[in-house]
Amino acid sequence: MFKIIITAKDPSQLKKLPASENFSVRLNTSHADDTNIKKFLENYDYKFPLYLDLKGSKMRTGNDQKEFYLEDTDTVYINSSCEYEETILIDDEVMNLIKAGMKILIDDGKIQLEITSFDSNGYSARVIKGGKIRKNKGFNISPHPITFKTLSERDLNIVNMSKNYDFVRYALSFVGSSEEVNYLKNISGKFVAAKIERDLSFDTIAEISGKSDELWFCRGDLGSQLGFRKLASFYLSFSKKMSEMNVPVIMAGEVLEFMVENPRPTRTEICHLYDLIDKGYSGIVLSDETAYGKYPEEIINFLEEMRLI
């Protein structure tokens, strides 16, 4: 059975899903405050398992980030406080990791910056590739500089408010070691999917799989960490070794990205989807396609048409 994991912002989005054992649901907790997460849990009346996506050691733009658009060749400030209308907000820990000359990729590489200098206003960056800055989007420095110590206070709060719901599972971001997964399983007693989003050896991934219930191959952040050429090479090597992991592996990263803005996928996406099935992947995660896209119902119709549900 090929699993389809639907990312949702509200339980009401799930009312039109057909009754199928293929479905699971994902809520990205970085894009919801604690009150909305609690409301989501209390109003969740579906048989589908619900994955709560935890931040882990992933870096993101701030929760108070104001939306604005960057043009190519603009200059923008990066700081931990919003002193200017157009400032990219990050926390103090990430500020301490930045250095002049660094390349920064935001929102799975849709936005690319180069750090040029530091002054009293924060770090200044040249925009290499512009786009819309939004709150809680991935902020990538390569190689990923943060090692796991413990879950953040917010992640711990989310686990404590949710672990007694039978339908809840967790997806842990930027896993770098099996100890991270083991820690989360021990404090929650729940199913844990480890998200592979950083450059890891296959021995380390095998160790992580030994403690996990599932692996997610997250090609968005992996692409930001590795670059496109290395991502492709990593994907091919990983796919060949996937059978050694002994747990289901899910492909994440907007597999049907064209359908965020269009009612039908591209031919390339359709072929890639069937290539994933042929290679032995156990399912896909739909992210912006269903959380923010214009055609969530058309996506379900397409999956039915392809006889995947």
C-alpha positions, -999 to +999 in steps of 0.1 A: +000+000+000+014+034-011+010+060+017-002+095+009+006+120+037-016+151+034-003+183+050-032+203+065-037+235+084-072+227+098-091+194+103-119+207+082-097+203+051-099+165+056-137+162+053-135+155+016-109+128+018-122+094+006-122+066+031-089+050+024-062+033+045-036+050+023-040+084+040-021+100+069-022+136+078+007+160+087+005+192+107+037+214+106+038+227+141+062+255+132+034+270+112+008+269+140+008+284+175+001+262+205-035+272+208-042+262+172-023+229+177-044+221+207-076+230+188-065+208+159-060+179+182-093+184+200-112+186+168-095+157+150-122+131+144-107+110+117-092+075+115-061+088+097-029+089+117-017+124+124+020+133+122+031+163+142+061+177+125+086+189+152+113+215+145+142+196+161+174+213+152+161+229+121+167+266+117+138+288+106+129+325+101+112+339+131+076+335+142+072+373+141+087+376+106+069+402+085+062+392+049+080+411+022+095+405-013+132+405-021+144+413-056+176+400-071+206+421-062+187+438-032+205+441+001+187+429+032+195+428+070+194+397+091+189+401+128+171+387+159+150+418+163+129+436+137+144+471+138+136+477+101+105+469+080+125+446+058+146+425+082+150+387+081+144+375+116+163+346+132+170+337+168+202+346+187+216+310+184+216+312+146+229+348+146+260+335+164+266+310+136+267+335+107+299+347+092+307+370+063+309+351+030+284+325+040+257+315+015+222+313+031+193+295+015+157+301+026+125+282+019+141+251+004+165+273-016+138+294-033+157+324-018+195+327-019+217+352+000+253+359+005+264+375+038+285+406+031+292+424+064+282+430+100+274+463+117+252+476+145+220+468+124+229+431+121+243+411+092+239+426+057+233+402+029+233+405-009+203+388-026+214+363-052+179+349-058+149+368-046+115+358-035+089+363-008+102+362+028+077+345+052+077+334+088+089+300+100+105+291+067+137+270+066+169+289+070+198+268+057+235+271+063+255+243+047+268+222+063+241+223+089+259+237+120+236+226+149+240+194+167+211+180+188+212+185+225+176+182+235+142+191+222+134+228+224+110+240+251+083+244+224+088+210+210+086+195+245+054+214+251+039+200+219+049+165+228+034+169+263+001+182+250-002+156+223+013+123+234-018+109+250-038+111+217-038+076+202-037+089+166-006+111+170+028+103+155+059+125+153+081+135+124+114+149+137+133+174+116+170+174+107+178+142+126+216+137+128+218+106+151+199+076+164+201+091+199+177+119+189+150+094+177+155+072+208+151+103+231+118+113+214+105+078+215+114+074+252+096+106+263+066+101+241+061+064+237+050+071+201+057+063+165+086+085+152+095+093+116+131+105+112+134+133+086+167+129+066+175+166+057+213+168+062+244+153+047+248+120+066+268+088+059+248+058+050+261+041+081+246+069+102+213+067+083+212+029+089+217+035+127+189+061+126+166+037+108+173+011+135+156+034+161+129+049+138+096+036+127+099+054+094+123+075+074+114+106+053+138+116+025+133+153+026+147+166-007+138+202-001+162+209+028+186+182+014+188+202-018+196+233+002+223+214+021+239+195-008+231+215-039+213+200-069+241+179-083+250+163-050+213+159-041+208+138-073+238+116-065+227+112-029+192+103-040+204+076-064+228+061-038+202+062-011+176+045-033+199+016-040+206+012-002+170+017+009+162-019+013+189-021+040+171+004+062+144-022+072+117+006+077+093+023+053+109+052+035+087+082+024+096+108-002+089+144+010+095+176-008+065+187-029+065+157-053+035+174-071+048+210-067+033+221-100-002+215-085+003+243-060-007+267-088-021+243-115-049+218-116-028+190-132+008+178-125+035+178-151+044+147-171+078+147-153+061+146-119+038+118-130+068+097-142+088+105-111+059+094-089+059+060-106+097+058-104+094+062-067+070+033-065+093+012-087+123+020-065+105+009-034+095+041-017+065+035+006+047+068+001+049+106-004+044+137+017+023+164+001+033+197+016+024+231+000+003+212-025-024+206+001-016+231+028-015+262+007-021+252-029-051+262-050-062+227-061-062+202-031-094+185-044-078+181-078-048+164-062-070+138-046-088+132-079-055+128-097-043+102-071-075+083-076-071+085-113-036+071-110-051+043-088-029+052-059-058+055-035 
